[in-house]
Amino acid sequence: MMASLTIPREEEIVLQFDFDPGANADAIIAAEALIAWVEAARTANAIINPLSELKVDLVSAEQACLKLRTVFRFVEDKVLGPPADFLDEFPRIKKLVVATVIGIPAGLAIVVGEHVMFPDPPADLSPAAKQVFQEEAKKLESSPEVKKKVQEFYKKVEKQGTISQVQIKEGDERAPPLMTIPRTEFSVRSGLWSPPEEQPTERPQVKDWDVVLTHPVLVSKPEIWRFKREGLPFSAKMEDNAILLAIKDGRLPLHFQEGEAMKVRVEWRERLVGKVWEPVARSYKITKVLAPKPLAAAAPLLTE
């Protein structure tokens, strides 16, 4: 039988917005940002501890830099017996990971070594506790639902326009912030900014060329033919099916021989080498002979 136990764990968490000099908070935007933070925290809590429900109470708000003092309460359903989740040994870790959820790389992941924009564990945690913190943070980083909520928070924050940074703190004002996100990262984390698209390193080319045939290969399968264009030799695989079929049927005119002037459609690939596009070796092919044309196929004989 399952018993429902309400276990209050009240530890103060401060969401702080710092503003440009002389600027004040827009009350509606501040409220929307607070709601977005709470929703992100609740979604994070559902990922790392699905047996509990997070309730957040607003204790007070200070105007100077808009400090929103809150209390996180974890209301849990537990099966009588041994704890189902090792996080029960680390209630503070759960609070810290959930409260700092807005530190996950929800927009563009900027990686420096193995640090992916998520705040480091507080220095006063034990090595074992720091490891647990990092493991739980990774769960949040891989959750699309959490990332969406975090992006919504930064969209609200960026909408204010005068917020210079966001901080998350524990109730003890003497301790350093759990995390600080400067304005320069708001767009990145909201998903509104994306990196420039990666430039292609290869590209196809198609051109119609006037050429001179220097070495035809009169077999009915794709083979390398040789040509000259503006006096310079080049080779290309003949892939015009009309020409190959004419060779097979014996309909290729006698003037398809060395020295014949032709107009052909050529396709090839180019590769970017430094800042210069260079043709890829052996990528040239003739996809269409525009002139001269092979003889028309003979009409079938009518029989009675």
Buried (B, 14 or more C-beta within 10 A) or exposed (E): EEEEEEEEBEBBBBBBBBBEEEEEBBEEBBBBBBBBBBBBBBBBBBBBBEBBBBBBEEBEBEEEBBBBBBBBBBBBEBEEEEEEBEBBEBBBBBBBBBBBBBBBBBBBEEEEEEEBBBBBBBEEBEEEBBEBBBEBBEBBBEBEEBBBBBBBBBBBBBBBEBBBBBBBBBBEEEEEBBBBBEBEBBBBBBBEEEEEEEEEEEEEBEEEBEBBBBEBEEEBEBEEBBBEBEEEEBEBBBBBEEBBBBBEEEBBEEEBEEEBEBEBBBBBBBBEEEEEBEEEEEBBBBBBBEEBEBEEEEEEEEEE
